[in-house]
Amino acid sequence: MRILLYAASVVFLAAGCKKGAVRADAGPGVVVAGSDLPMEVEPNDRIEQATPITSGKPIRGRILGVAGKADVDCFRITSTRPKGVLRAEVTGVPGVDLVLSVISLAPRRELARANNGGAGEGEVIPNVGVAAGDYVIRIGQPKGKKASSEETYTLTVTIGDAAPGDELEPNDKRADAQEIDVGTPVRGYFGRKYDVDWYRLKLPDSTADSSLRVEMTAVPGVSWARRASYHRRRTRVCSVPRIRRARWRQARLCRRYSKIERDP
């Protein structure tokens, strides 16, 4: 019999990601601007009309509404990796507040969404876990907004192999908790404001009288976080509420945190 322990529910509440900033080590994605890049193919407002794209090859598009209707652009990418990580990044459009989403098709489900920046700022989703299959990247605007612009954005989507210890979205809910091993460092992201990351530990029966040590490094730009552990019956084992963090002068987007390890 194995004991399941849900650990390190990390709540990103106050500062969010720094608007407009990009973390230097945020991943392999490269955004390339230029008029020689291919353009989206309209209509692509619906998932069924999504423009096909290839990993690592940027594409341009426009948020250009017609007759007062907000424009939405969908792009489809295929993953051939049984366990991969998808990164999506879109550059900003002057006067337009972009919302970036990643959607799986089988089953159809929104896996991640980013709306950290304001009008004119780009968005990034750094770490969505994917398997072999098709996924859709959706670019739109917050509900009720219908801005339009002739200016183009550049979307870059990359799919690579997920490394051991990488946090993979979605893991915002207890039911989606990511399984991790005791003693193996976990590298994760606060990918957006109010991000929550859940992890599940499998502990053998021999640890009944042992202690568990959980450590999380500080994250620039985060004013406080909460860390809690739960038994499989949802009994709180331990918690560290509202750990105050000093604000850093320059927060970087989606800074990583680590690690979870067991006391010797």
Backbone as a ProteinNet text record, in pm:
[ID]
protein_1_A
[PRIMARY]
MRILLYAASVVFLAAGCKKGAVRADAGPGVVVAGSDLPMEVEPNDRIEQATPITSGKPIRGRILGVAGKADVDCFRITSTRPKGVLRAEVTGVPGVDLVLSVISLAPRRELARANNGGAGEGEVIPNVGVAAGDYVIRIGQPKGKKASSEETYTLTVTIGDAAPGDELEPNDKRADAQEIDVGTPVRGYFGRKYDVDWYRLKLPDSTADSSLRVEMTAVPGVSWARRASYHRRRTRVCSVPRIRRARWRQARLCRRYSKIERDP
[TERTIARY]
84.5	0	87.4	48.9	127.7	43.3	109	41.5	58.8	-50.2	-43.6	-44.8	49.5	59.9	63.7	-32.3	-34	43.6	143.4	234.3	252.7	293.7	338.4	233.7	120.2	24.1	72.8	128.9	193.1	99.6	57.9	-39.6	30.5	23.7	89.8	-15.4	-14	-126.7	-100.4	12.2	20.9	82.1	205.9	276.7	257	237.4	225.4	357.6	352.5	472.6	487.9	608.3	635	587.4	501.9	446.2	555	551.9	642	782.8	816.3	952.3	956.8	1070.6	1088.8	1208.3	1191.9	1296.9	1407.1	1532	1644.3	1654.7	1615.1	1627	1490.6	1396	1258	1236.2	1330.7	1311.7	1366.2	1339.4	1400.9	1330.3	1217.7	1142.1	1218.3	1209.4	1273.6	1170.3	1153.6	1059.9	1136.4	1096.7	1164	1064.1	1098.1	1008.9	1060.6	969.6	1011.5	898.3	896.3	788.6	797.2	912.3	928	867.9	816.1	754.6	618.6	575.1	443.1	331.3	216	99	-4.9	-85	-200.5	-292.7	-375.9	-471.6	-612.2	-679.8	-817.9	-911.7	-1029	-1074.7	-1012	-977.5	-924.8	-975.4	-1100	-1159.1	-1199.6	-1226.8	-1270.8	-1162.9	-1169.4	-1069.8	-1064.2	-1179.9	-1185.1	-1117.1	-1098	-1035.2	-889.7	-832.6	-700.2	-594.4	-507.3	-396.2	-287.3	-243.7	-137.6	-4.3	68.4	201.2	296.4	426.7	531	612.9	656.1	735.9	861.1	883.1	1003.2	1000.4	890.9	881.1	778.8	825.1	733.5	635.6	521.4	419.2	358.4	316.9	256	104.5	38.6	-106.4	-153.1	-282.4	-342.7	-469.5	-490.7	-619.4	-698	-775	-842.4	-991.3	-1065.7	-1208.4	-1283.2	-1399.2	-1484.1	-1624.6	-1677.8	-1815.1	-1838.3	-1739.4	-1754.7	-1739.1	-1703	-1685	-1538	-1510.9	-1372.3	-1310.5	-1186.2	-1115.8	-1051.5	-1049	-981.8	-900.4	-778.6	-692.7	-656.1	-675	-642.1	-534.8	-441.1	-332	-321.8	-298.6	-290.9	-148.4	-100.7	32.4	22.5	103.9	101.7	226.4	204.8	315.5	335.4	458.8	491.4	560.1	572.7	644.2	547.6	579.2	489.4	482.9	592.9	594.7	677	606.3	674.5	630.4	696	659.9	644.4	533.6	502.1	518.9	584.4	600.6	541.9	458.4	396.9	424.5	465.8	494	443.3	374.3	323.1	368.9	411.7	454.6	332.1	352.2	241.1	195.9	72.3	13.9	-30.6	14.7	-24	-175.6	-219.1	-360.2	-445.7	-387	-464	-415	-507.1	-477.8	-496.8	-389.2	-395.3	-415.6	-488.6	-504.2	-454	-359.9	-299.4	-344.9	-393	-442.6	-386.1	-370.7	-332.7	-445.4	-493.3	-609.6	-573.8	-607.6	-590.9	-717.6	-703.9	-819.4	-875.8	-797.2	-845.9	-798.9	-879.6	-1011	-995.5	-1103.5	-1096.9	-1101.6	-993.9	-980.6	-877.1	-905.5	-806.1	-703.9	-578.1	-472.4	-406.7	-397	-331.6	-377.9	-375	-412.7	-323.8	-283.7	-201.2	-262.2	-274.6	-316.8	-250.8	-116.8	-40.8	-17.9	0.3	29.9	-95.2	-77.6	-186.5	-182.8	-252.8	-256.5	-115.8	-82.2	48.1	157.5	128.8	231.2	209.5	318.4	312.8	273.1	253.7	217.5	301.3	323.5	399.7	340.4	334.3	299.2	419.5	496.9	627.5	630.2	525.7	546.7	418.9	360.1	241.1	283.3	241.7	272.1	186.6	249.7	177	220.5	128.3	157.2	146.2	155.7	140	-4.1	-20.1	-154.1	-155.2	-274.8	-292.1	-333.5	-281.5	-311.3	-337.9	-416.2	-451.8	-402.9	-340.1	-300.5	-402.5	-465	-569.8	-525	-539.7	-505.2	-631.4	-670.2	-789.2	-772.2	-884	-884.6	-973.3	-957.4	-1045.9	-1191.9	-1280	-1422.1	-1467.3	-1539.9	-1593	-1504.9	-1377.7	-1287.3	-1287.3	-1290.9	-1299	-1201.8	-1083.6	-984.1	-942.9	-895.4	-854.6	-730.4	-641.6	-518.4	-466.7	-408.7	-343.2	-203.6	-152	-19.2	-21.6	88.2	94.6	162.4	128.3	199.5	279.1	372.8	448.9	427.6	382.2	360.4	469.3	532.4	632	593.3	580.2	545.2	653	704.5	803.8	758.4	790.6	763.2	894	932.5	1054.1	1025.2	1128.1	1112.6	1106.8	1016.9	1008.4	1119.6	1196.8	1306	1254.4	1320.5	1280.2	1283.2	1178.4	1172.9	1110.7	1070.6	1004	857.7	812.9	670.5	597.1	484	407.2	262.9	215	75.6	-11	-138	-206.2	-186.9	-159.3	-154.2	-209.7	-310.9	-368.5	-464	-514.4	-613.6	-559.6	-616.7	-576.4	-590.2	-698.8	-721.5	-615.5	-548.4	-444.7	-303.8	-290.9	-160.4	-56.6	61.1	168.2	243.7	261.7	331.2	481.5	543.1	687.2	747.6	880.3	951.1	1018.5	1013.8	1082.8	1233	1296	1439.3	1477.8	1381.5	1409.2	1365.9	1457.3	1420.4	1316.5	1227.1	1123.2	1144.8	1147.7	1163.7	1030.4	975.2	843.8	838	722.7	701	577.3	583.4	463	429.2	352.6	332	233	160.6	61.7	21.2	-50.9	-103.6	-201	-196.7	-284.6	-259.9	-139.5	-107	-96.8	-141.2	-135.3	-76	20	82.3	65.3	8	-12.4	81.3	135.1	220.7	172.9	193.7	156.3	280.1	302.6	414.5	363.7	434.7	404.3	505	457	545.3	521.4	626.5	609.7	566.7	513.2	466.4	577.1	701.2	813.1	835.5	769.4	788	685.5	614.2	506.6	557.1	678.3	732.1	842.6	847.2	950.7	897	986.9	947	966.9	892.4	901.4	941.1	1045.5	1092.6	1062	995.6	961.1	1022.6	1098.1	1163.6	1130.8	1098.9	1075	1161.1	1235.5	1320.2	1235.6	1290.2	1220.4	1207.1	1101.6	1074.4	1067.6	1154	1149.3	1012.6	959.8	831.5	712.8	735	625	625.4	515.6	511.9	487.9	409.2	395.8	340.9	367.6	320.2	269.9	197.4	148.3	184.7	228.8	269.7	196.3	132.7	56	69.4	49.6	53.4	-74.9	-122	-246.3	-228.3	-290.1	-296.6	-402.5	-408.2	-505.5	-649.1	-672.6	-806.8	-829.3	-742.6	-754.2	-733.1	-657.7	-620.4	-494.2	-497.5	-379.7	-268.8	-153.4	-40.1	39.9	70.9	145.4	122.9	148.5	133.6	221.1	259	333.2	257.7	166.3	79.5	147.6	119.9	155.1	300.1	389.2	530.6	562.1	598.7	626.8	758.6	757.5	877	906.4	1033	1070.3	1053.2	999.6	981	1115.8	1135.6	1257.3	1233.1	1336.3	1319.8	1285.3	1343	1317	1269.3	1138.7	1082.6	1096.5	1121.8	1134.4	1017.4	971.6	853.2	876	782.6	781.4	912.6	965	1089.4	1069.8	1168	1154.4	1171.6	1115.1	1138.4	1174.2	1232.2	1263.5	1289.6	1292.9	1297.5	1223.1	1189.8	1124.6	1216.5	1255.2	1347.4	1318.5	1372.3	1350.7	1470.3	1442.8	1550.5	1630.9	1761.9	1844.5	1816.2
-120	0	124.1	221.9	344.3	460.9	554.6	673.3	785.6	849.9	962.4	1091.6	1176.3	1305	1415	1505.8	1619.3	1732.4	1782.3	1877.4	2000.7	2107.5	2230.7	2291	2325.8	2406.5	2549.9	2600.1	2730.5	2829.4	2931.2	3026	3156.2	3195.4	3316.8	3425.6	3516.3	3604.9	3751.3	3802.3	3946.9	4009.6	3979.5	4056.6	4006.4	3876.4	3822.1	3830	3810.1	3823.7	3968.1	4011.2	4148	4171.2	4268.4	4292.7	4333.3	4267.7	4304.8	4250.1	4187	4135.3	3989.3	3943.5	3804.2	3749.4	3636.6	3575.4	3526.5	3551.6	3518	3368.7	3285.9	3141.7	3077	3146.2	3099.6	2979.1	2942.2	2823.1	2841.4	2743.5	2744.9	2832.7	2890.8	2968.7	3091.3	3122.3	3239.9	3316.4	3443.8	3525.8	3604.2	3590.4	3657.3	3747.4	3874	3966.8	3992.4	4007.6	4035	4013.8	4093.1	4085.7	3961.8	3889.6	3770.9	3647.4	3659.8	3545.6	3516.3	3388.1	3354.4	3416.8	3435.5	3494.7	3387.9	3413.7	3329.4	3325.3	3222.9	3209	3223.8	3330.7	3350.9	3276	3231.4	3243	3137.2	3177.6	3084.2	3121.1	3172	3212.8	3094	2981	2862.6	2755.5	2666.6	2560.6	2476.2	2450.6	2368.6	2437.1	2568.4	2643.7	2679.5	2623.2	2663.2	2651.1	2752	2752.3	2655.9	2560.7	2467.6	2541.7	2508.1	2564.6	2452.7	2484	2387.1	2436	2344.2	2379.4	2456.4	2570.6	2649.3	2743.4	2745.8	2832.7	2943.1	3068.2	3179.1	3205.3	3262.5	3299.5	3432	3513.5	3642.6	3635.2	3728.3	3736.7	3875.7	3901	4029.5	4007.3	4091.7	4097.2	4209.2	4170.2	4267.4	4236.8	4307.4	4284.6	4333.8	4272.9	4309.7	4337.7	4452	4490.6	4486.1	4533.2	4539	4406.2	4300.6	4169	4147.1	4101.2	4077.2	3963	3981.1	3878.8	3777.8	3652.3	3543.8	3465.6	3431.1	3353.2	3221	3111.2	2978	2914.1	2846	2778.7	2635.8	2540.4	2399.6	2348.4	2280	2220.6	2075.6	1990.3	1847.4	1808.3	1737.6	1685.4	1537.5	1498.1	1357.3	1296.3	1373.8	1328.2	1269.1	1151.7	1092.9	1173.7	1243	1330.3	1453.6	1558.3	1678.9	1800.5	1912.8	2039.4	2142.4	2213	2312.6	2451.8	2535.9	2676.3	2762.1	2858.9	2949.2	3092.9	3174.3	3315.2	3400.6	3508.9	3601.3	3742.7	3816.9	3955	4045.8	4164.4	4255.9	4327.8	4379	4459.2	4591.8	4705.6	4834.7	4850.3	4884.2	4908.9	4785.7	4666.7	4542.5	4464	4423.3	4340.3	4195	4121.1	3984.8	3882.5	3776.4	3659.2	3538.8	3465.7	3349.3	3222.2	3125	3000	2879.6	2768.4	2640	2541.9	2475.6	2387.1	2250.3	2146.3	2010.3	1972.4	1883.8	1844.2	1709	1626.1	1492.8	1459.1	1489.6	1553.9	1704.6	1771.6	1916	1983.6	2056.3	2118.7	2230.3	2342.4	2448.2	2408.7	2399.1	2355.4	2471.1	2586.1	2701.8	2828.4	2939.2	3069	3175.5	3274.4	3384.5	3516.8	3607.2	3745.3	3834	3828.1	3901.7	4047	4073.8	4208.4	4287.3	4413.7	4499.4	4520.9	4623.9	4655.2	4684.5	4624.1	4645.3	4553.8	4467.9	4379.8	4235.5	4161	4021.7	3928.7	3802	3699.7	3574.5	3496.5	3372.5	3266	3144	3025.2	2932.2	2913.4	2847.1	2696	2633.3	2493.9	2411.2	2385.4	2300.7	2158.2	2063.7	1924.2	1871.3	1807.9	1754.9	1611.4	1535.7	1401.7	1405.1	1289.7	1285.5	1321	1413.7	1456	1599.9	1651.1	1787	1882.7	2005.5	2111.2	2240.4	2326.6	2454.2	2568.5	2666.3	2790	2896.2	2956.6	3055	3192.8	3292.1	3430	3514.7	3578.1	3661.2	3778.3	3825.1	3937.2	3903.4	3976.4	3954.1	3977.2	3911.7	3922.2	4068.1	4106.8	4242.2	4338.9	4300.8	4389.9	4354.9	4458.1	4437.9	4528.3	4544.4	4628.5	4566.1	4649.6	4603.8	4680.7	4615.4	4681.4	4619.7	4704.6	4657.9	4602.6	4632.7	4584.6	4432.9	4368.1	4223.2	4182.9	4065.3	4002.5	3885.4	3835.2	3715.9	3607.6	3492	3377.7	3274.2	3228.3	3121.5	3011.6	2891.6	2776	2670	2618.6	2511.6	2395.3	2275.5	2153.6	2077.3	2051.3	1975.9	1863.8	1788.9	1681.3	1739.4	1687.5	1729.2	1663.1	1743.3	1690.3	1646.4	1550.6	1510	1629.5	1646.7	1757	1883.1	1884.4	2001.3	2004.5	2120.5	2138.4	2151.6	2083.3	2086	2125.5	2224.5	2264	2170.7	2150.1	2211.4	2131.8	2203.8	2143.7	2242.1	2318.7	2422.2	2367.1	2245.5	2187.8	2060.9	2026.7	1905.1	1782	1776.1	1661.5	1650	1762.2	1762.6	1765.7	1734.6	1741	1658	1716	1648.6	1555.2	1430.8	1333.4	1357.1	1364.9	1387.4	1289.6	1275.2	1183.7	1260.7	1205.6	1265.3	1264.6	1379.4	1390.2	1442.6	1453.8	1505.6	1651.9	1742.7	1884.4	1907.3	2000.5	2036.4	2180.8	2204	2338.6	2382.2	2489.8	2531.8	2679.7	2722.1	2860.9	2916.8	3043.1	3119.2	3186.3	3117.4	3160.9	3273.5	3306.8	3413.2	3454.7	3563.1	3604.1	3498.3	3479.2	3384.2	3239.7	3210.8	3073.9	2986.9	2862.6	2764.7	2636.1	2578.7	2454.7	2347.2	2233.5	2121.1	2006.4	1937.9	1822.3	1707.2	1586.8	1467.2	1382	1345.3	1259.1	1120.2	1019.4	883.1	840.6	811.2	774.2	629.4	550.6	411.5	406.2	291.3	274.1	296	273.6	283.9	426.4	524.8	664.1	708.5	613.8	649.8	735.9	711.3	787.4	883.7	914.4	1002.9	1144.3	1236.3	1374.9	1408.8	1506	1550.7	1697.2	1729.2	1866.4	1918.8	2033.1	2094.6	2233.5	2261.7	2390.3	2451.6	2579.2	2650.5	2775.3	2795.2	2912.8	3037.9	3151.9	3278.7	3308.6	3379.5	3414.7	3566.6	3628.3	3774	3821.3	3923.9	3980.2	3920.9	3813.9	3751.9	3806.3	3870	3929.7	3825.6	3722.8	3613.6	3490.8	3377.1	3250.3	3165.9	3061.5	2970.8	2829.1	2752.7	2616	2525.6	2421.7	2333.9	2189.9	2096.4	1955.1	1888.9	1791.2	1723.9	1573.3	1501.1	1357.1	1322.2	1196	1155.9	1178.9	1184.3	1212.9	1362.1	1442.2	1587.2	1646.8	1576.3	1629.5	1711.9	1837.1	1922	1871.1	1843.2	1794	1910.2	2004.9	2120.3	2235.1	2354.9	2469.8	2583.5	2667.9	2789.6	2904.7	2969.2	3068.7	3202.8	3263.1	3401.3	3435.5	3369.2	3398.6	3528.8	3628.7	3758.9	3755.5	3810.6	3819	3967	4002.2	4139.1	4155.8	4267.1	4292.4	4321.7	4267.1	4291.5	4406	4479.8	4595.4	4554.7	4444.4	4400.6	4256.5	4239.4	4104.1	4052.3	3925.8	3866.4	3771.4	3767.6	3690.9	3541.5	3481.1	3336.3	3282.4	3344	3299.8	3161.5	3078.7	2942.6	2935.6	2830.8	2802.8	2654.7	2619.4	2482	2481	2382.4	2241.2	2170.5	2046.2	1965	1847.1	1829.6	1722.1	1664.2	1549.2	1478.3	1496.1	1513.6	1522.9	1394.4	1403.1	1281.4	1205.2
0	0	0	-80.2	-89.8	-42.5	20.9	71.7	-29.3	-62.6	-154.5	-74.8	-102.5	-34.3	-138	-129.6	-220.1	-154.3	-225.8	-163	-248.3	-179.1	-243.3	-334.4	-277.8	-351.8	-345.5	-454	-455.6	-522	-449	-499.5	-533.1	-658.6	-705.9	-710.3	-610.9	-595.1	-625.9	-589.2	-586.7	-710.1	-736.6	-836.8	-978.1	-997.5	-1130.9	-1203.3	-1335.6	-1416.3	-1458.1	-1466.4	-1505.6	-1647.8	-1667.8	-1799.1	-1896	-2012.6	-2119.4	-2107	-1993.1	-1974.8	-2014.8	-2061.7	-2099.1	-2024	-1959.7	-1882.8	-1975.1	-1934.6	-2021.3	-2045.9	-1947.5	-1963	-1975	-2035.9	-2038.9	-2128.4	-2211.2	-2291.5	-2432.7	-2518.7	-2650.5	-2752.4	-2717.2	-2813.1	-2859.4	-2989.1	-3045.2	-3126.1	-3094	-3167.6	-3272.4	-3397.5	-3508.1	-3578	-3589.2	-3657.3	-3797.5	-3891.9	-4028.4	-4125.4	-4232.3	-4329.4	-4417.4	-4411.7	-4494.6	-4429.9	-4309.3	-4242.7	-4304.5	-4302.1	-4357.1	-4273.8	-4337.4	-4271.5	-4242.7	-4141.2	-4113.3	-4235.1	-4240.1	-4349	-4291.9	-4331.9	-4290.2	-4385.3	-4338.7	-4200.2	-4110.4	-3989.8	-3890.2	-3750.6	-3746.5	-3619.1	-3532.5	-3595.8	-3522.2	-3524.4	-3427.6	-3415.7	-3542.3	-3602.3	-3722.8	-3842.2	-3834.2	-3942.7	-3912.3	-3808.6	-3762	-3871	-3878.3	-3973.6	-3925.5	-4009.2	-3966.9	-3948.8	-3843.8	-3819.9	-3780.8	-3784.9	-3753.9	-3635.6	-3551.4	-3433.9	-3473.8	-3404.8	-3425.5	-3543.4	-3619.6	-3736.3	-3709.8	-3691.5	-3659.8	-3773.8	-3737.1	-3833.2	-3788.8	-3884.2	-3852.5	-3863.9	-3796.8	-3805.4	-3767.4	-3786.6	-3750.8	-3670.4	-3571.8	-3501.9	-3569.3	-3669.7	-3755	-3756.4	-3670.9	-3661.4	-3784.2	-3807.6	-3921.2	-3871.1	-3909.9	-3875.2	-3724.6	-3649.6	-3504.6	-3433.4	-3505.5	-3444.6	-3413	-3291.4	-3250.2	-3329	-3369.9	-3445.3	-3351.1	-3392.3	-3321.3	-3423.5	-3388.6	-3478.1	-3412.7	-3485.8	-3435.4	-3523.1	-3458.3	-3527.7	-3474.7	-3563.8	-3524.2	-3539.5	-3436.4	-3438.5	-3394.1	-3453.8	-3423	-3344.9	-3235.2	-3154.9	-3186.8	-3208.3	-3231.4	-3109.8	-3003.4	-2884.2	-2781.9	-2728	-2627.1	-2498.4	-2465.8	-2348.5	-2383.5	-2421.3	-2464	-2384.5	-2413.2	-2351.4	-2462.4	-2461.6	-2563.8	-2506.6	-2582.3	-2546.4	-2657.8	-2621.2	-2719	-2677	-2772.6	-2744.9	-2859.5	-2826.8	-2927.2	-2892.6	-2993	-2971.6	-2961.8	-2906.4	-2884.9	-3011.4	-3003.7	-3111	-3049.4	-3101.9	-3044.3	-3031.2	-2911.3	-2887.2	-2867	-2869.9	-2857.4	-2736.3	-2649.6	-2533.1	-2573.1	-2590.2	-2641.4	-2529.9	-2564.8	-2478	-2557	-2499.1	-2564.4	-2493.5	-2570.5	-2512	-2585.8	-2512.6	-2571.4	-2543.9	-2648.6	-2639.3	-2694.7	-2620	-2672.4	-2748.6	-2846.6	-2928.3	-2889.3	-2822.5	-2785.6	-2643.9	-2541.8	-2549.5	-2567.5	-2611.9	-2630.4	-2494.3	-2463.9	-2332.1	-2338.4	-2275.6	-2265.7	-2159.5	-2199.1	-2108.8	-2035.2	-2100.3	-2038.8	-2109.3	-2034.2	-2088.3	-2026.3	-2106.9	-2057.9	-2099.8	-2002.2	-2027.1	-1921.6	-1918.2	-1817.7	-1855.6	-1982.3	-2028.2	-2060.2	-2086.9	-2128	-2277.7	-2322.4	-2464.5	-2516.2	-2627.2	-2688.8	-2639.8	-2543.1	-2486.7	-2529.3	-2536	-2577.7	-2463.6	-2498	-2400.1	-2425.3	-2319.9	-2331.6	-2240.6	-2292.4	-2213.8	-2226	-2118.6	-2133.5	-2120.6	-2063.6	-2022.5	-2018.4	-2132.6	-2139.1	-2172.6	-2091.3	-2118.4	-2232.3	-2330.8	-2445.9	-2473.4	-2533.6	-2583.2	-2735.4	-2798.8	-2943.9	-2979.6	-3073	-3112.5	-3158.5	-3185.7	-3235.8	-3124.8	-3133.6	-3036.5	-3111.9	-3051.3	-3113.4	-3026	-3087.8	-3021.8	-3063	-2966.9	-2994.5	-2947.3	-3034.1	-3000.8	-3014.1	-2905.4	-2905.3	-2810.8	-2755.6	-2663.2	-2543.8	-2432.5	-2318.5	-2358	-2286.9	-2315.5	-2314.7	-2417.7	-2427.9	-2503.8	-2531.2	-2603.5	-2752.1	-2835.4	-2979.4	-3054.4	-3001.7	-3067.2	-3200.4	-3290	-3421.4	-3464.5	-3539.2	-3580.8	-3709.8	-3794.3	-3916.2	-3887	-3768.2	-3731.1	-3710.2	-3741.4	-3726.6	-3596.1	-3549.2	-3437.8	-3496	-3417.1	-3455.3	-3349.7	-3392.7	-3303.8	-3328.6	-3219.8	-3228.3	-3130	-3180.9	-3098	-3115.3	-3004.5	-3009.3	-2922.7	-2967	-2890.1	-2875.1	-2751.4	-2723.1	-2625.2	-2591.7	-2494	-2353.5	-2272.6	-2132.8	-2053.8	-1981.2	-1900.8	-1764	-1699.9	-1564.7	-1470.1	-1391.8	-1298	-1352.9	-1477.8	-1534.1	-1491.1	-1445.1	-1418.3	-1550.6	-1562.2	-1685.8	-1655.9	-1726.6	-1715.4	-1800.8	-1762.8	-1649.1	-1520.8	-1412.4	-1278.9	-1175.7	-1217.6	-1131.6	-1027.1	-1050.4	-960.5	-896.1	-782.9	-712.1	-801.3	-879.2	-965.9	-1074.5	-1107.3	-1211.1	-1152.3	-1022.8	-957.4	-1032.6	-1051.1	-1123.4	-1030	-1072	-987.6	-993	-876.4	-867.2	-767.2	-774.7	-686.2	-574.3	-454.8	-341	-368.4	-344.4	-365.5	-502.9	-594.6	-728.4	-737.2	-765	-775.7	-885.1	-860.8	-957.5	-999.9	-1129.2	-1183.5	-1243.2	-1191.7	-1238.3	-1268.5	-1315.3	-1353.2	-1283.8	-1250.1	-1223.1	-1356.8	-1437.2	-1573.5	-1591.2	-1486.7	-1497.1	-1356.3	-1344.8	-1215.1	-1163.5	-1032.8	-964.7	-1009.7	-1055.5	-1094.2	-969.2	-981.5	-873.5	-929.9	-861	-905	-798.2	-838.2	-747.4	-785.3	-681.1	-702.8	-615.3	-663	-586.5	-563.3	-437	-398.4	-363.5	-408.6	-368.3	-263.5	-142.8	-33.2	6.2	24.3	69	214.4	257.3	394.7	497	456.6	550.8	599.6	537.5	577.7	681.2	741.4	834.2	949.2	998.4	1110.9	1067.5	940.1	887.8	870.4	848.7	824.5	677.3	631.4	493.3	491.5	417.9	406.8	267.2	260	132.1	128	23.6	10	-125.5	-125.6	-250.3	-252.4	-360.2	-368.7	-391.8	-356.1	-376.5	-525.4	-559.8	-699	-710.8	-787.7	-803	-849.4	-782.3	-820.2	-748.1	-669.2	-595.1	-453.8	-411.1	-278.4	-170.1	-199.3	-103.4	-172.5	-107.4	-160.6	-45.9	-76.1	26.5	-14.8	83.3	55.6	153	102.9	190.1	144.1	236.8	204.3	253.3	175.7	209.1	196.7	288.2	278.6	175.2	132.5	31.2	76.8	209.1	260	278.3	216.7	218.9	358.5	439.6	569.4	552.7	598.7	585.1	677	620.4	698.1	754.7	670.8	717.1	620	665	576.2	625.3	532.8	564.7	499.2	571.6	508	489.1	377.2	349.1	382.9	316.1	334.5	262.5	336.8	276.3	199.2	80.4	-1.8	-31	-25.5	-61.9	-211.8	-251.2	-394	-459.6	-574.9	-649.8	-746.2	-776.7	-864.2	-1006.2	-1051.3	-1187.4	-1184.4	-1189.9	-1195.9	-1338.2	-1351.6	-1484.2	-1507.7	-1629	-1663.1	-1641.5	-1566.6	-1549.2	-1493.5	-1389	-1326.4	-1265.2	-1274	-1222.5	-1071.5	-1013.5	-873.8	-860.3	-749.3	-717.3	-566.3	-499.9	-526.3	-417	-433	-330.9	-303.5	-177.5	-148.3	-9.4	15.3	140.1	231.7	361.1	458.5	460.7	477.7	486.8	614.5
[MASK]
++++++++++++++++++++++++++++++++++++++++++++++++++++++++++++++++++++++++++++++++++++++++++++++++++++++++++++++++++++++++++++++++++++++++++++++++++++++++++++++++++++++++++++++++++++++++++++++++++++++++++++++++++++++++++++++++++++++++++++++++++++++++++++++++++++++++

